[in-house]
Amino acid sequence: LDSERDMAPVPCTPQARNGRLLRRTSIIFALVLCVMLLNSFGGRWQEVGAPISVGRKSVMAGKTRLSRVSCRGQGFGAGSSKSKKRTKKQQKLFIESVDKVDKFPRFRYTGDVRPGKQSPRRQVRNGIRLPEYAKSGVPSNTGLAPWDKIEEKSQSDIKKMRVSGRLAREILDAAGRMVKPGVKTDEIDALVHEMCMENNCYPSPLNYHGFPKSVCTSVNEVICHGIPDSTELKEGDILNIDVTVYHDGFHGDCSEMFTVGEVDDKSKRLIQAISSNL
């Protein structure tokens, strides 16, 4: 009788059953989280200082730290042992293509656009009226919403606003005429900046919250406020150019979508849908 009582199943209380269920759920959640982390780090880690393949070139990126290198189609930890056998010549390799190396390897891009190399910030000539943020990078309007400071404009103010808007439109039209395959977005920035100087305008984006350029150029999947750089436009691209100028105390702002050569039907529908909703 004692042995039969010892072999009888122990009653399972609701508390014990809930505890086991909670432990199992925690284990499953931990396993799922590990899989997600491995996928997010899809690529391989290799010692910085090993050659990093960039197109047909390789560049050296340091000596001792570990850095993630994008490696599509190769599993996590698929690094080659050859990276450990580096010669002194490789260690001294000049980083001539550093502007082509992905500077944000952990960022999950939604398309093929990557940051290019930026040219030095262009200077504003003396005598041009500056907005309050031109030197500090911080605008004076710190209200919670744009309507916190509503001002009734005089007829003189309205006239000045129209002048700023017309100048912005003229500069935008000139920038749009530059759009073609092979043109760099930095070249568009140079034109916009020069035309602002010629028309006694300050390019409003310049140093607004630290923005480094005089115009916004957003290529393909870049939604807005793209920074002009060494990126070359290619056939089939779509490009938004956003021009804002500061003239006589008022900002004039306008933007437009442009096509680079022939674009596909999907891009045409996108531009048409955006334009019809503005």
Secondary structure by P-SEA (a helix, b strand, c coil): caaaaaaccccccaaaaaaaaaaaaaaaaaaaaaaaaaaaacbbbcccccccccccbbbbccccbbbbbbbcccccccccccccccccccccccccccccccccccccccccccccccccbbbbccccccccccccccccccccccccccccccaaaaaaaaaaaaaaaaaaaaaaaaccccccaaaaaaaaaaaaaaacccccccccccccccbbbbccccccccccccccccccbbbbbbbbbbccccccccccccccccccaaaaaaaaaaaaac
